[in-house]
């Protein structure tokens, strides 16, 4: 993970096509859960891979 101001960057794989994508995370110790669909609750960020697939990354 690399630092950007107070947030970190993590590399994840798209759940649709497996292409790697960088996402901003609140802490390097957080566990990430990638989902194809948004859930009703939880802290998350929305990501888009190079193939334009939209998905959600939750912080556990």
mmCIF file as Biopython writes it, N, C-alpha, C and O atoms, coordinates in Angstrom:
data_model
#
loop_
_atom_site.group_PDB
_atom_site.id
_atom_site.type_symbol
_atom_site.label_atom_id
_atom_site.label_alt_id
_atom_site.label_comp_id
_atom_site.label_asym_id
_atom_site.label_entity_id
_atom_site.label_seq_id
_atom_site.pdbx_PDB_ins_code
_atom_site.Cartn_x
_atom_site.Cartn_y
_atom_site.Cartn_z
_atom_site.occupancy
_atom_site.B_iso_or_equiv
_atom_site.auth_seq_id
_atom_site.auth_asym_id
_atom_site.pdbx_PDB_model_num
ATOM 1   N N  . UNK A ? 1  ? 0.840   -1.186  0.000   1.0 0.0 1  A 1 
ATOM 2   C CA . UNK A ? 1  ? 0.000   0.000   0.000   1.0 0.0 1  A 1 
ATOM 3   C C  . UNK A ? 1  ? 0.880   1.242   0.000   1.0 0.0 1  A 1 
ATOM 4   O O  . UNK A ? 1  ? 1.928   1.267   0.645   1.0 0.0 1  A 1 
ATOM 5   N N  . UNK A ? 2  ? 0.461   2.250   -0.710  1.0 0.0 2  A 1 
ATOM 6   C CA . UNK A ? 2  ? 1.175   3.515   -0.780  1.0 0.0 2  A 1 
ATOM 7   C C  . UNK A ? 2  ? 0.358   4.585   -0.065  1.0 0.0 2  A 1 
ATOM 8   O O  . UNK A ? 2  ? -0.861  4.465   0.061   1.0 0.0 2  A 1 
ATOM 9   N N  . UNK A ? 3  ? 1.033   5.627   0.400   1.0 0.0 3  A 1 
ATOM 10  C CA . UNK A ? 3  ? 0.352   6.684   1.149   1.0 0.0 3  A 1 
ATOM 11  C C  . UNK A ? 3  ? -0.070  7.826   0.231   1.0 0.0 3  A 1 
ATOM 12  O O  . UNK A ? 3  ? 0.669   8.197   -0.680  1.0 0.0 3  A 1 
ATOM 13  N N  . UNK A ? 4  ? -1.251  8.381   0.467   1.0 0.0 4  A 1 
ATOM 14  C CA . UNK A ? 4  ? -1.718  9.601   -0.179  1.0 0.0 4  A 1 
ATOM 15  C C  . UNK A ? 4  ? -2.378  10.439  0.901   1.0 0.0 4  A 1 
ATOM 16  O O  . UNK A ? 4  ? -3.488  10.129  1.335   1.0 0.0 4  A 1 
ATOM 17  N N  . UNK A ? 5  ? -1.710  11.496  1.339   1.0 0.0 5  A 1 
ATOM 18  C CA . UNK A ? 5  ? -2.148  12.327  2.461   1.0 0.0 5  A 1 
ATOM 19  C C  . UNK A ? 5  ? -2.459  11.445  3.666   1.0 0.0 5  A 1 
ATOM 20  O O  . UNK A ? 5  ? -1.566  10.742  4.137   1.0 0.0 5  A 1 
ATOM 21  N N  . UNK A ? 6  ? -3.691  11.452  4.186   1.0 0.0 6  A 1 
ATOM 22  C CA . UNK A ? 6  ? -4.043  10.642  5.348   1.0 0.0 6  A 1 
ATOM 23  C C  . UNK A ? 6  ? -4.608  9.282   4.966   1.0 0.0 6  A 1 
ATOM 24  O O  . UNK A ? 6  ? -4.868  8.455   5.840   1.0 0.0 6  A 1 
ATOM 25  N N  . UNK A ? 7  ? -4.797  9.044   3.699   1.0 0.0 7  A 1 
ATOM 26  C CA . UNK A ? 7  ? -5.379  7.773   3.252   1.0 0.0 7  A 1 
ATOM 27  C C  . UNK A ? 7  ? -4.298  6.940   2.573   1.0 0.0 7  A 1 
ATOM 28  O O  . UNK A ? 7  ? -3.238  7.453   2.217   1.0 0.0 7  A 1 
ATOM 29  N N  . UNK A ? 8  ? -4.574  5.669   2.402   1.0 0.0 8  A 1 
ATOM 30  C CA . UNK A ? 8  ? -3.652  4.734   1.765   1.0 0.0 8  A 1 
ATOM 31  C C  . UNK A ? 8  ? -4.266  4.236   0.465   1.0 0.0 8  A 1 
ATOM 32  O O  . UNK A ? 8  ? -5.476  4.333   0.264   1.0 0.0 8  A 1 
ATOM 33  N N  . UNK A ? 9  ? -3.424  3.702   -0.415  1.0 0.0 9  A 1 
ATOM 34  C CA . UNK A ? 9  ? -3.895  3.088   -1.657  1.0 0.0 9  A 1 
ATOM 35  C C  . UNK A ? 9  ? -3.676  1.586   -1.572  1.0 0.0 9  A 1 
ATOM 36  O O  . UNK A ? 9  ? -2.635  1.127   -1.103  1.0 0.0 9  A 1 
ATOM 37  N N  . UNK A ? 10 ? -4.656  0.831   -2.023  1.0 0.0 10 A 1 
ATOM 38  C CA . UNK A ? 10 ? -4.558  -0.618  -2.055  1.0 0.0 10 A 1 
ATOM 39  C C  . UNK A ? 10 ? -4.881  -1.095  -3.466  1.0 0.0 10 A 1 
ATOM 40  O O  . UNK A ? 10 ? -5.717  -0.501  -4.148  1.0 0.0 10 A 1 
ATOM 41  N N  . UNK A ? 11 ? -4.229  -2.154  -3.900  1.0 0.0 11 A 1 
ATOM 42  C CA . UNK A ? 11 ? -4.498  -2.762  -5.197  1.0 0.0 11 A 1 
ATOM 43  C C  . UNK A ? 11 ? -5.459  -3.921  -4.989  1.0 0.0 11 A 1 
ATOM 44  O O  . UNK A ? 11 ? -5.216  -4.803  -4.165  1.0 0.0 11 A 1 
ATOM 45  N N  . UNK A ? 12 ? -6.550  -3.911  -5.741  1.0 0.0 12 A 1 
ATOM 46  C CA . UNK A ? 12 ? -7.541  -4.982  -5.648  1.0 0.0 12 A 1 
ATOM 47  C C  . UNK A ? 12 ? -7.874  -5.475  -7.059  1.0 0.0 12 A 1 
ATOM 48  O O  . UNK A ? 12 ? -7.590  -4.796  -8.045  1.0 0.0 12 A 1 
ATOM 49  N N  . UNK A ? 13 ? -8.469  -6.644  -7.143  1.0 0.0 13 A 1 
ATOM 50  C CA . UNK A ? 13 ? -8.891  -7.198  -8.428  1.0 0.0 13 A 1 
ATOM 51  C C  . UNK A ? 13 ? -10.377 -6.971  -8.624  1.0 0.0 13 A 1 
ATOM 52  O O  . UNK A ? 13 ? -11.167 -7.137  -7.695  1.0 0.0 13 A 1 
ATOM 53  N N  . UNK A ? 14 ? -10.752 -6.593  -9.829  1.0 0.0 14 A 1 
ATOM 54  C CA . UNK A ? 14 ? -12.153 -6.402  -10.171 1.0 0.0 14 A 1 
ATOM 55  C C  . UNK A ? 14 ? -12.882 -7.741  -10.064 1.0 0.0 14 A 1 
ATOM 56  O O  . UNK A ? 14 ? -12.380 -8.742  -10.575 1.0 0.0 14 A 1 
ATOM 57  N N  . UNK A ? 15 ? -14.050 -7.792  -9.417  1.0 0.0 15 A 1 
ATOM 58  C CA . UNK A ? 15 ? -14.787 -9.055  -9.299  1.0 0.0 15 A 1 
ATOM 59  C C  . UNK A ? 15 ? -15.439 -9.493  -10.612 1.0 0.0 15 A 1 
ATOM 60  O O  . UNK A ? 15 ? -15.923 -10.621 -10.714 1.0 0.0 15 A 1 
ATOM 61  N N  . UNK A ? 16 ? -15.457 -8.619  -11.611 1.0 0.0 16 A 1 
ATOM 62  C CA . UNK A ? 16 ? -16.075 -8.947  -12.892 1.0 0.0 16 A 1 
ATOM 63  C C  . UNK A ? 16 ? -15.052 -9.507  -13.893 1.0 0.0 16 A 1 
ATOM 64  O O  . UNK A ? 16 ? -15.338 -10.470 -14.604 1.0 0.0 16 A 1 
ATOM 65  N N  . UNK A ? 17 ? -13.843 -8.889  -13.942 1.0 0.0 17 A 1 
ATOM 66  C CA . UNK A ? 17 ? -12.871 -9.258  -14.975 1.0 0.0 17 A 1 
ATOM 67  C C  . UNK A ? 17 ? -11.466 -9.526  -14.438 1.0 0.0 17 A 1 
ATOM 68  O O  . UNK A ? 17 ? -10.577 -9.889  -15.207 1.0 0.0 17 A 1 
ATOM 69  N N  . UNK A ? 18 ? -11.253 -9.356  -13.142 1.0 0.0 18 A 1 
ATOM 70  C CA . UNK A ? 18 ? -9.969  -9.626  -12.480 1.0 0.0 18 A 1 
ATOM 71  C C  . UNK A ? 18 ? -8.863  -8.619  -12.801 1.0 0.0 18 A 1 
ATOM 72  O O  . UNK A ? 18 ? -7.716  -8.847  -12.417 1.0 0.0 18 A 1 
ATOM 73  N N  . UNK A ? 19 ? -9.164  -7.511  -13.491 1.0 0.0 19 A 1 
ATOM 74  C CA . UNK A ? 19 ? -8.147  -6.484  -13.728 1.0 0.0 19 A 1 
ATOM 75  C C  . UNK A ? 19 ? -7.855  -5.771  -12.413 1.0 0.0 19 A 1 
ATOM 76  O O  . UNK A ? 19 ? -8.762  -5.517  -11.621 1.0 0.0 19 A 1 
ATOM 77  N N  . UNK A ? 20 ? -6.576  -5.450  -12.185 1.0 0.0 20 A 1 
ATOM 78  C CA . UNK A ? 20 ? -6.192  -4.776  -10.952 1.0 0.0 20 A 1 
ATOM 79  C C  . UNK A ? 20 ? -6.551  -3.300  -11.000 1.0 0.0 20 A 1 
ATOM 80  O O  . UNK A ? 20 ? -6.431  -2.645  -12.036 1.0 0.0 20 A 1 
ATOM 81  N N  . UNK A ? 21 ? -6.996  -2.790  -9.850  1.0 0.0 21 A 1 
ATOM 82  C CA . UNK A ? 21 ? -7.446  -1.414  -9.701  1.0 0.0 21 A 1 
ATOM 83  C C  . UNK A ? 21 ? -6.942  -0.880  -8.372  1.0 0.0 21 A 1 
ATOM 84  O O  . UNK A ? 21 ? -6.893  -1.622  -7.391  1.0 0.0 21 A 1 
ATOM 85  N N  . UNK A ? 22 ? -6.566  0.391   -8.320  1.0 0.0 22 A 1 
ATOM 86  C CA . UNK A ? 22 ? -6.141  1.026   -7.079  1.0 0.0 22 A 1 
ATOM 87  C C  . UNK A ? 22 ? -7.339  1.718   -6.438  1.0 0.0 22 A 1 
ATOM 88  O O  . UNK A ? 22 ? -8.111  2.394   -7.118  1.0 0.0 22 A 1 
ATOM 89  N N  . UNK A ? 23 ? -7.488  1.545   -5.124  1.0 0.0 23 A 1 
ATOM 90  C CA . UNK A ? 23 ? -8.547  2.220   -4.377  1.0 0.0 23 A 1 
ATOM 91  C C  . UNK A ? 23 ? -7.948  2.871   -3.142  1.0 0.0 23 A 1 
ATOM 92  O O  . UNK A ? 23 ? -6.944  2.405   -2.605  1.0 0.0 23 A 1 
ATOM 93  N N  . UNK A ? 24 ? -8.565  3.937   -2.706  1.0 0.0 24 A 1 
ATOM 94  C CA . UNK A ? 24 ? -8.160  4.642   -1.497  1.0 0.0 24 A 1 
ATOM 95  C C  . UNK A ? 24 ? -8.841  3.998   -0.296  1.0 0.0 24 A 1 
ATOM 96  O O  . UNK A ? 24 ? -10.052 3.774   -0.310  1.0 0.0 24 A 1 
ATOM 97  N N  . UNK A ? 25 ? -8.055  3.697   0.754   1.0 0.0 25 A 1 
ATOM 98  C CA . UNK A ? 25 ? -8.591  3.077   1.963   1.0 0.0 25 A 1 
ATOM 99  C C  . UNK A ? 25 ? -8.237  3.936   3.170   1.0 0.0 25 A 1 
ATOM 100 O O  . UNK A ? 25 ? -7.229  4.642   3.137   1.0 0.0 25 A 1 
ATOM 101 N N  . UNK A ? 26 ? -9.036  3.898   4.236   1.0 0.0 26 A 1 
ATOM 102 C CA . UNK A ? 26 ? -8.807  4.771   5.386   1.0 0.0 26 A 1 
ATOM 103 C C  . UNK A ? 26 ? -7.597  4.390   6.228   1.0 0.0 26 A 1 
ATOM 104 O O  . UNK A ? 26 ? -7.030  5.251   6.901   1.0 0.0 26 A 1 
ATOM 105 N N  . UNK A ? 27 ? -7.182  3.119   6.209   1.0 0.0 27 A 1 
ATOM 106 C CA . UNK A ? 27 ? -6.102  2.658   7.070   1.0 0.0 27 A 1 
ATOM 107 C C  . UNK A ? 27 ? -5.481  1.421   6.437   1.0 0.0 27 A 1 
ATOM 108 O O  . UNK A ? 27 ? -6.192  0.597   5.862   1.0 0.0 27 A 1 
ATOM 109 N N  . UNK A ? 28 ? -4.168  1.283   6.536   1.0 0.0 28 A 1 
ATOM 110 C CA . UNK A ? 28 ? -3.507  0.129   5.921   1.0 0.0 28 A 1 
ATOM 111 C C  . UNK A ? 28 ? -3.828  -1.183  6.629   1.0 0.0 28 A 1 
ATOM 112 O O  . UNK A ? 28 ? -3.636  -2.255  6.054   1.0 0.0 28 A 1 
ATOM 113 N N  . UNK A ? 29 ? -4.315  -1.116  7.873   1.0 0.0 29 A 1 
ATOM 114 C CA . UNK A ? 29 ? -4.652  -2.324  8.627   1.0 0.0 29 A 1 
ATOM 115 C C  . UNK A ? 29 ? -6.079  -2.813  8.390   1.0 0.0 29 A 1 
ATOM 116 O O  . UNK A ? 29 ? -6.474  -3.852  8.920   1.0 0.0 29 A 1 
ATOM 117 N N  . UNK A ? 30 ? -6.848  -2.079  7.604   1.0 0.0 30 A 1 
ATOM 118 C CA . UNK A ? 30 ? -8.241  -2.444  7.368   1.0 0.0 30 A 1 
ATOM 119 C C  . UNK A ? 30 ? -8.310  -3.657  6.435   1.0 0.0 30 A 1 
ATOM 120 O O  . UNK A ? 30 ? -7.495  -3.806  5.524   1.0 0.0 30 A 1 
ATOM 121 N N  . UNK A ? 31 ? -9.298  -4.516  6.684   1.0 0.0 31 A 1 
ATOM 122 C CA . UNK A ? 31 ? -9.530  -5.670  5.820   1.0 0.0 31 A 1 
ATOM 123 C C  . UNK A ? 31 ? -10.521 -5.260  4.740   1.0 0.0 31 A 1 
ATOM 124 O O  . UNK A ? 31 ? -11.538 -4.634  5.038   1.0 0.0 31 A 1 
ATOM 125 N N  . UNK A ? 32 ? -10.235 -5.605  3.492   1.0 0.0 32 A 1 
ATOM 126 C CA . UNK A ? 32 ? -11.079 -5.206  2.371   1.0 0.0 32 A 1 
ATOM 127 C C  . UNK A ? 32 ? -11.946 -6.362  1.908   1.0 0.0 32 A 1 
ATOM 128 O O  . UNK A ? 32 ? -11.504 -7.510  1.858   1.0 0.0 32 A 1 
ATOM 129 N N  . UNK A ? 33 ? -13.195 -6.040  1.567   1.0 0.0 33 A 1 
ATOM 130 C CA . UNK A ? 33 ? -14.117 -7.020  1.003   1.0 0.0 33 A 1 
ATOM 131 C C  . UNK A ? 33 ? -14.703 -6.416  -0.264  1.0 0.0 33 A 1 
ATOM 132 O O  . UNK A ? 33 ? -15.371 -5.383  -0.214  1.0 0.0 33 A 1 
ATOM 133 N N  . UNK A ? 34 ? -14.455 -7.055  -1.394  1.0 0.0 34 A 1 
ATOM 134 C CA . UNK A ? 34 ? -14.912 -6.572  -2.697  1.0 0.0 34 A 1 
ATOM 135 C C  . UNK A ? 34 ? -16.257 -7.206  -3.013  1.0 0.0 34 A 1 
ATOM 136 O O  . UNK A ? 34 ? -16.431 -8.417  -2.875  1.0 0.0 34 A 1 
ATOM 137 N N  . UNK A ? 35 ? -17.220 -6.370  -3.441  1.0 0.0 35 A 1 
ATOM 138 C CA . UNK A ? 35 ? -18.564 -6.858  -3.778  1.0 0.0 35 A 1 
ATOM 139 C C  . UNK A ? 35 ? -19.006 -6.296  -5.119  1.0 0.0 35 A 1 
ATOM 140 O O  . UNK A ? 35 ? -18.645 -5.182  -5.497  1.0 0.0 35 A 1 
ATOM 141 N N  . UNK A ? 36 ? -19.790 -7.087  -5.822  1.0 0.0 36 A 1 
ATOM 142 C CA . UNK A ? 36 ? -20.345 -6.636  -7.106  1.0 0.0 36 A 1 
ATOM 143 C C  . UNK A ? 36 ? -21.525 -5.697  -6.916  1.0 0.0 36 A 1 
ATOM 144 O O  . UNK A ? 36 ? -21.866 -4.931  -7.818  1.0 0.0 36 A 1 
ATOM 145 N N  . UNK A ? 37 ? -22.155 -5.755  -5.733  1.0 0.0 37 A 1 
ATOM 146 C CA . UNK A ? 37 ? -23.345 -4.952  -5.476  1.0 0.0 37 A 1 
ATOM 147 C C  . UNK A ? 37 ? -23.187 -4.207  -4.166  1.0 0.0 37 A 1 
ATOM 148 O O  . UNK A ? 37 ? -22.485 -4.662  -3.263  1.0 0.0 37 A 1 
ATOM 149 N N  . UNK A ? 38 ? -23.844 -3.056  -4.062  1.0 0.0 38 A 1 
ATOM 150 C CA . UNK A ? 38 ? -23.786 -2.249  -2.850  1.0 0.0 38 A 1 
ATOM 151 C C  . UNK A ? 38 ? -24.651 -2.898  -1.768  1.0 0.0 38 A 1 
ATOM 152 O O  . UNK A ? 38 ? -25.717 -3.445  -2.051  1.0 0.0 38 A 1 
ATOM 153 N N  . UNK A ? 39 ? -24.171 -2.825  -0.526  1.0 0.0 39 A 1 
ATOM 154 C CA . UNK A ? 39 ? -24.916 -3.352  0.621   1.0 0.0 39 A 1 
ATOM 155 C C  . UNK A ? 39 ? -25.678 -2.208  1.289   1.0 0.0 39 A 1 
ATOM 156 O O  . UNK A ? 39 ? -25.453 -1.039  0.973   1.0 0.0 39 A 1 
ATOM 157 N N  . UNK A ? 40 ? -26.564 -2.542  2.197   1.0 0.0 40 A 1 
ATOM 158 C CA . UNK A ? 40 ? -27.379 -1.532  2.865   1.0 0.0 40 A 1 
ATOM 159 C C  . UNK A ? 40 ? -26.606 -0.731  3.907   1.0 0.0 40 A 1 
ATOM 160 O O  . UNK A ? 40 ? -27.011 0.380   4.250   1.0 0.0 40 A 1 
ATOM 161 N N  . UNK A ? 41 ? -25.509 -1.269  4.412   1.0 0.0 41 A 1 
ATOM 162 C CA . UNK A ? 41 ? -24.753 -0.578  5.462   1.0 0.0 41 A 1 
ATOM 163 C C  . UNK A ? 41 ? -23.277 -0.927  5.363   1.0 0.0 41 A 1 
ATOM 164 O O  . UNK A ? 41 ? -22.887 -1.850  4.648   1.0 0.0 41 A 1 
ATOM 165 N N  . UNK A ? 42 ? -22.463 -0.173  6.093   1.0 0.0 42 A 1 
ATOM 166 C CA . UNK A ? 42 ? -21.027 -0.418  6.137   1.0 0.0 42 A 1 
ATOM 167 C C  . UNK A ? 42 ? -20.245 0.702   5.471   1.0 0.0 42 A 1 
ATOM 168 O O  . UNK A ? 42 ? -20.764 1.416   4.613   1.0 0.0 42 A 1 
ATOM 169 N N  . UNK A ? 43 ? -18.990 0.845   5.879   1.0 0.0 43 A 1 
ATOM 170 C CA . UNK A ? 43 ? -18.100 1.830   5.277   1.0 0.0 43 A 1 
ATOM 171 C C  . UNK A ? 43 ? -17.525 1.248   3.991   1.0 0.0 43 A 1 
ATOM 172 O O  . UNK A ? 43 ? -17.024 0.123   3.982   1.0 0.0 43 A 1 
ATOM 173 N N  . UNK A ? 44 ? -17.600 2.009   2.918   1.0 0.0 44 A 1 
ATOM 174 C CA . UNK A ? 44 ? -17.141 1.505   1.625   1.0 0.0 44 A 1 
ATOM 175 C C  . UNK A ? 44 ? -16.705 2.632   0.717   1.0 0.0 44 A 1 
ATOM 176 O O  . UNK A ? 44 ? -16.921 3.807   1.014   1.0 0.0 44 A 1 
ATOM 177 N N  . UNK A ? 45 ? -16.088 2.264   -0.393  1.0 0.0 45 A 1 
ATOM 178 C CA . UNK A ? 45 ? -15.791 3.179   -1.476  1.0 0.0 45 A 1 
ATOM 179 C C  . UNK A ? 45 ? -16.248 2.510   -2.761  1.0 0.0 45 A 1 
ATOM 180 O O  . UNK A ? 45 ? -16.264 1.282   -2.853  1.0 0.0 45 A 1 
ATOM 181 N N  . UNK A ? 46 ? -16.615 3.298   -3.739  1.0 0.0 46 A 1 
ATOM 182 C CA . UNK A ? 46 ? -17.009 2.782   -5.042  1.0 0.0 46 A 1 
ATOM 183 C C  . UNK A ? 46 ? -15.779 2.805   -5.942  1.0 0.0 46 A 1 
ATOM 184 O O  . UNK A ? 46 ? -15.019 3.774   -5.939  1.0 0.0 46 A 1 
ATOM 185 N N  . UNK A ? 47 ? -15.585 1.741   -6.707  1.0 0.0 47 A 1 
ATOM 186 C CA . UNK A ? 47 ? -14.424 1.641   -7.590  1.0 0.0 47 A 1 
ATOM 187 C C  . UNK A ? 47 ? -14.878 1.311   -8.999  1.0 0.0 47 A 1 
ATOM 188 O O  . UNK A ? 47 ? -15.942 0.728   -9.205  1.0 0.0 47 A 1 
ATOM 189 N N  . UNK A ? 48 ? -14.049 1.696   -9.971  1.0 0.0 48 A 1 
ATOM 190 C CA . UNK A ? 48 ? -14.287 1.371   -11.374 1.0 0.0 48 A 1 
ATOM 191 C C  . UNK A ? 48 ? -12.964 0.863   -11.939 1.0 0.0 48 A 1 
ATOM 192 O O  . UNK A ? 48 ? -11.935 1.527   -11.813 1.0 0.0 48 A 1 
ATOM 193 N N  . UNK A ? 49 ? -12.993 -0.313  -12.559 1.0 0.0 49 A 1 
ATOM 194 C CA . UNK A ? 49 ? -11.768 -0.893  -13.113 1.0 0.0 49 A 1 
ATOM 195 C C  . UNK A ? 49 ? -11.492 -0.300  -14.503 1.0 0.0 49 A 1 
ATOM 196 O O  . UNK A ? 49 ? -12.328 0.432   -15.033 1.0 0.0 49 A 1 
ATOM 197 N N  . UNK A ? 50 ? -10.332 -0.606  -15.099 1.0 0.0 50 A 1 
ATOM 198 C CA . UNK A ? 50 ? -10.018 -0.093  -16.439 1.0 0.0 50 A 1 
ATOM 199 C C  . UNK A ? 50 ? -11.025 -0.504  -17.517 1.0 0.0 50 A 1 
ATOM 200 O O  . UNK A ? 50 ? -11.109 0.152   -18.555 1.0 0.0 50 A 1 
ATOM 201 N N  . UNK A ? 51 ? -11.790 -1.577  -17.290 1.0 0.0 51 A 1 
ATOM 202 C CA . UNK A ? 51 ? -12.807 -2.023  -18.251 1.0 0.0 51 A 1 
ATOM 203 C C  . UNK A ? 51 ? -14.177 -1.412  -17.952 1.0 0.0 51 A 1 
ATOM 204 O O  . UNK A ? 51 ? -15.180 -1.858  -18.510 1.0 0.0 51 A 1 
ATOM 205 N N  . UNK A ? 52 ? -14.236 -0.408  -17.088 1.0 0.0 52 A 1 
ATOM 206 C CA . UNK A ? 52 ? -15.462 0.305   -16.716 1.0 0.0 52 A 1 
ATOM 207 C C  . UNK A ? 52 ? -16.468 -0.519  -15.930 1.0 0.0 52 A 1 
ATOM 208 O O  . UNK A ? 52 ? -17.663 -0.228  -15.980 1.0 0.0 52 A 1 
ATOM 209 N N  . UNK A ? 53 ? -16.026 -1.530  -15.213 1.0 0.0 53 A 1 
ATOM 210 C CA . UNK A ? 53 ? -16.912 -2.272  -14.310 1.0 0.0 53 A 1 
ATOM 211 C C  . UNK A ? 53 ? -16.959 -1.533  -12.976 1.0 0.0 53 A 1 
ATOM 212 O O  . UNK A ? 53 ? -15.917 -1.199  -12.412 1.0 0.0 53 A 1 
ATOM 213 N N  . UNK A ? 54 ? -18.157 -1.281  -12.476 1.0 0.0 54 A 1 
ATOM 214 C CA . UNK A ? 54 ? -18.347 -0.602  -11.195 1.0 0.0 54 A 1 
ATOM 215 C C  . UNK A ? 54 ? -18.556 -1.647  -10.111 1.0 0.0 54 A 1 
ATOM 216 O O  . UNK A ? 54 ? -19.321 -2.596  -10.286 1.0 0.0 54 A 1 
ATOM 217 N N  . UNK A ? 55 ? -17.857 -1.462  -8.972  1.0 0.0 55 A 1 
ATOM 218 C CA . UNK A ? 55 ? -18.028 -2.366  -7.842  1.0 0.0 55 A 1 
ATOM 219 C C  . UNK A ? 55 ? -17.724 -1.625  -6.550  1.0 0.0 55 A 1 
ATOM 220 O O  . UNK A ? 55 ? -17.275 -0.479  -6.574  1.0 0.0 55 A 1 
ATOM 221 N N  . UNK A ? 56 ? -17.971 -2.284  -5.423  1.0 0.0 56 A 1 
ATOM 222 C CA . UNK A ? 56 ? -17.840 -1.654  -4.123  1.0 0.0 56 A 1 
ATOM 223 C C  . UNK A ? 56 ? -16.812 -2.375  -3.275  1.0 0.0 56 A 1 
ATOM 224 O O  . UNK A ? 56 ? -16.735 -3.604  -3.281  1.0 0.0 56 A 1 
ATOM 225 N N  . UNK A ? 57 ? -16.009 -1.585  -2.532  1.0 0.0 57 A 1 
ATOM 226 C CA . UNK A ? 57 ? -14.991 -2.142  -1.646  1.0 0.0 57 A 1 
ATOM 227 C C  . UNK A ? 57 ? -15.355 -1.715  -0.225  1.0 0.0 57 A 1 
ATOM 228 O O  . UNK A ? 57 ? -15.387 -0.526  0.091   1.0 0.0 57 A 1 
ATOM 229 N N  . UNK A ? 58 ? -15.628 -2.702  0.621   1.0 0.0 58 A 1 
ATOM 230 C CA . UNK A ? 58 ? -16.016 -2.447  2.014   1.0 0.0 58 A 1 
ATOM 231 C C  . UNK A ? 58 ? -14.824 -2.572  2.927   1.0 0.0 58 A 1 
ATOM 232 O O  . UNK A ? 58 ? -13.937 -3.394  2.696   1.0 0.0 58 A 1 
ATOM 233 N N  . UNK A ? 59 ? -14.799 -1.752  3.972   1.0 0.0 59 A 1 
ATOM 234 C CA . UNK A ? 59 ? -13.724 -1.753  4.967   1.0 0.0 59 A 1 
ATOM 235 C C  . UNK A ? 59 ? -14.212 -2.468  6.205   1.0 0.0 59 A 1 
ATOM 236 O O  . UNK A ? 59 ? -15.161 -2.014  6.844   1.0 0.0 59 A 1 
ATOM 237 N N  . UNK A ? 60 ? -13.586 -3.576  6.558   1.0 0.0 60 A 1 
ATOM 238 C CA . UNK A ? 60 ? -13.984 -4.354  7.726   1.0 0.0 60 A 1 
ATOM 239 C C  . UNK A ? 60 ? -13.025 -4.104  8.885   1.0 0.0 60 A 1 
ATOM 240 O O  . UNK A ? 60 ? -13.196 -4.674  9.962   1.0 0.0 60 A 1 
#
